[in-house]
Amino acid sequence: MPQFGRMRKLQLRRLGSFGLAKRRIFHLGLENKSPIEERIGKELIWEPSHGSRACHVYVAVGGTIDDNEQKLAGLAEWAAPLVVKFRELFGPLAKNIHVGE
């Protein structure tokens, strides 16, 4: 979920590495990219797994762990509602995945 990444950005991520189920969720999400991004209200960054076991869907905003208290509070305020939206949108996709398929 929220993490500080490269290029001085706070990233709100969903999915991640390891497993067929997560890759299937990623691809189901990608098939529904437009409605998902409309509901979130932001364009997402979709990184498929090309030869690795990781795939990511995220949105990023400028910020670092070394920012002042006011900036960090703003980042938390920005990220909190998005965490809920990510869960609401990707949670149902996860419930429909069966690894043995």
C-alpha positions as a printed Julia matrix, in Angstrom:
101×3 Matrix{Float64}:
   0.0     0.0     0.0
   1.46    3.5     0.62
   5.23    3.59    0.25
   7.88    6.07   -0.72
   9.48    5.1    -4.0
  12.06    6.24   -6.44
  12.03    9.74   -7.84
  10.78   11.32   -4.59
   7.23    9.97   -4.92
   4.76    8.51   -2.47
   3.15    5.55   -4.22
  -0.14    3.94   -3.37
   0.21    0.4    -4.74
  -2.03   -2.58   -5.15
  -0.96   -6.11   -5.99
   2.77   -6.71   -6.04
   4.86   -9.76   -6.56
   4.48  -13.5    -6.27
   1.72  -15.57   -7.57
  -0.56  -16.45  -10.38
  -3.6   -15.11   -8.55
  -2.18  -11.59   -8.33
  -1.28  -11.63  -12.01
  -4.84  -12.67  -12.83
  -6.21   -9.84  -10.68
  -3.9    -7.43  -12.48
  -5.12   -8.57  -15.89
  -8.79   -8.44  -14.84
  -8.17   -4.91  -13.6
  -6.42   -3.97  -16.81
  -9.43   -5.22  -18.78
 -11.53   -2.81  -16.69
  -8.96    0.01  -16.64
 -11.26    2.84  -17.75
 -14.08    2.24  -15.24
 -11.56    1.63  -12.44
  -9.71    4.87  -13.17
 -13.02    6.75  -13.43
 -14.1     5.5    -9.99
 -10.72    6.32   -8.45
 -10.68    9.7   -10.17
  -7.04    9.4   -11.21
  -5.05    7.82  -13.99
  -3.25    4.77  -12.62
   0.15    3.42  -13.56
  -0.12   -0.19  -14.71
   3.12   -2.19  -14.68
   2.69   -5.76  -15.93
   5.15   -8.51  -15.13
   7.49   -8.9   -18.07
   9.57  -11.91  -17.15
   9.34  -11.23  -13.43
   6.89  -12.3   -10.76
   5.74   -8.77   -9.96
   2.97   -6.65  -11.38
   1.86   -3.33   -9.97
  -1.0    -0.89  -10.18
  -0.36    2.42   -8.51
  -0.82    6.15   -8.35
   2.01    8.42   -7.24
   2.38   11.94   -5.88
   5.5    13.93   -5.07
   6.81   13.48   -1.54
   9.5    11.88    0.61
   9.77   10.49    4.12
  11.95   13.51    4.92
   9.21   16.05    4.15
   8.03   18.34    6.95
   5.1    17.42    9.18
   2.61   19.52    7.25
   3.56   17.91    3.92
   3.46   14.4     5.43
   0.01   15.09    6.89
  -1.14   16.2     3.44
   0.24   13.02    1.89
  -1.61   10.92    4.46
  -4.8    12.86    3.75
  -4.31   12.27    0.02
  -3.59    8.53    0.41
  -6.26    7.48    2.94
  -9.35    7.73    0.69
  -7.45    6.12   -2.18
  -6.6     3.07   -0.04
 -10.32    2.57    0.52
 -11.11    2.99   -3.19
  -8.36    0.54   -4.19
  -9.78   -2.03   -1.79
 -13.35   -1.49   -2.98
 -12.35   -1.94   -6.62
  -9.7    -4.64   -6.46
 -11.19   -6.66   -3.57
 -14.07   -8.07   -5.64
 -11.63   -9.03   -8.42
  -9.61  -11.03   -5.9
 -12.71  -12.9    -4.68
 -13.41  -14.11   -8.22
  -9.95  -15.61   -8.75
  -9.43  -19.32   -8.38
  -5.79  -20.33   -8.5
  -6.54  -23.81   -9.83
  -8.1   -22.43  -13.02
